[in-house]
């Protein structure tokens, strides 16, 4: 299933406007094999919502980021969900130093 830029933004909770559209287009272009992993990104986004964790567009890099803002007693559980997801779907992540945040780099081929 191929999502449009607008549909992907909506799935991630963004309002559609020209600036976020351009930013998402850069992210899609920069993320290795984005079309291969996009449905898994939406699935992870849905799985993280009950934990106050979410997927967002990075303002500093052209990647999506996973922000684990869970309560202290859930941080490890959410990290495990994220890492298991990445391993299952062969998705490369980069952990941000000192934060509970991961960049989604793309599909590991």
C-alpha positions in Angstrom: 0.0 0.0 0.0 1.4 3.4 -1.0 0.5 6.4 1.1 0.3 9.8 -0.3 2.4 12.5 1.5 -0.9 14.0 2.8 -2.1 10.7 4.1 1.2 10.0 5.8 1.1 13.4 7.5 -2.5 12.8 8.6 -1.5 9.4 10.0 1.2 11.0 12.1 -1.1 13.7 13.4 0.0 16.7 11.3 -2.2 19.2 9.6 -1.5 19.4 5.9 0.1 22.6 4.6 2.8 23.4 2.0 5.7 23.7 4.5 5.0 20.3 6.2 4.4 18.7 2.8 7.9 19.9 1.6 9.5 18.7 4.8 7.8 15.3 4.5 8.9 15.0 0.8 12.5 15.6 1.9 12.2 13.0 4.6 10.8 10.4 2.2 13.6 11.1 -0.3 16.3 10.9 2.5 14.9 7.7 4.2 16.3 4.6 2.5 13.5 2.7 0.8 10.8 4.7 2.5 8.0 3.2 0.4 9.0 -0.3 1.7 8.7 0.7 5.4 6.0 3.3 5.4 3.2 1.0 6.5 5.3 -0.3 9.3 5.9 3.3 10.5 2.2 3.9 10.7 1.7 0.6 12.6 4.4 1.6 15.1 2.9 5.0 15.5 -0.4 3.4 16.4 1.2 1.0 18.8 3.1 3.8 20.6 0.1 6.1 21.2 -1.0 4.5 24.5 2.4 5.1 26.0 2.7 8.8 25.2 5.4 8.0 22.6 5.1 9.1 19.0 6.7 9.5 15.6 7.4 13.0 14.4 9.3 14.9 11.8 12.7 16.0 12.9 13.4 19.7 12.7 17.2 19.2 12.6 17.5 16.2 10.2 15.5 15.0 7.2 14.3 11.9 9.0 11.3 10.9 11.0 12.1 10.4 14.7 10.5 8.2 17.4 10.1 10.1 20.6 9.7 8.0 23.7 8.1 10.4 26.2 6.6 7.6 28.3 6.3 7.7 32.1 9.5 6.5 33.7 8.2 3.1 34.5 7.3 2.5 30.8 10.4 3.8 29.1 12.1 0.5 28.9 8.9 -1.3 27.7 8.6 1.3 24.9 12.2 1.1 24.0 11.8 -2.7 23.6 8.7 -2.2 21.4 10.7 0.1 19.2 13.8 -2.1 19.0 11.7 -5.3 18.4 9.8 -3.4 15.6 13.1 -2.3 14.0 14.5 -5.8 14.1 11.4 -7.5 12.8 11.0 -5.1 9.8 14.8 -4.6 9.2 14.7 -0.9 9.9 17.8 1.0 10.7 17.6 3.4 13.6 20.0 5.9 15.1 19.6 6.7 18.9 20.1 10.3 19.8 22.7 10.6 22.6 21.2 11.4 26.0 17.6 11.2 24.8 14.9 8.6 24.4 14.7 9.4 20.7 15.5 7.4 17.6 15.9 8.5 14.0 14.3 6.2 11.4 17.1 5.9 8.8 15.4 3.5 6.5 15.2 -0.1 5.4 18.3 -2.3 6.0 18.9 -4.2 2.8 
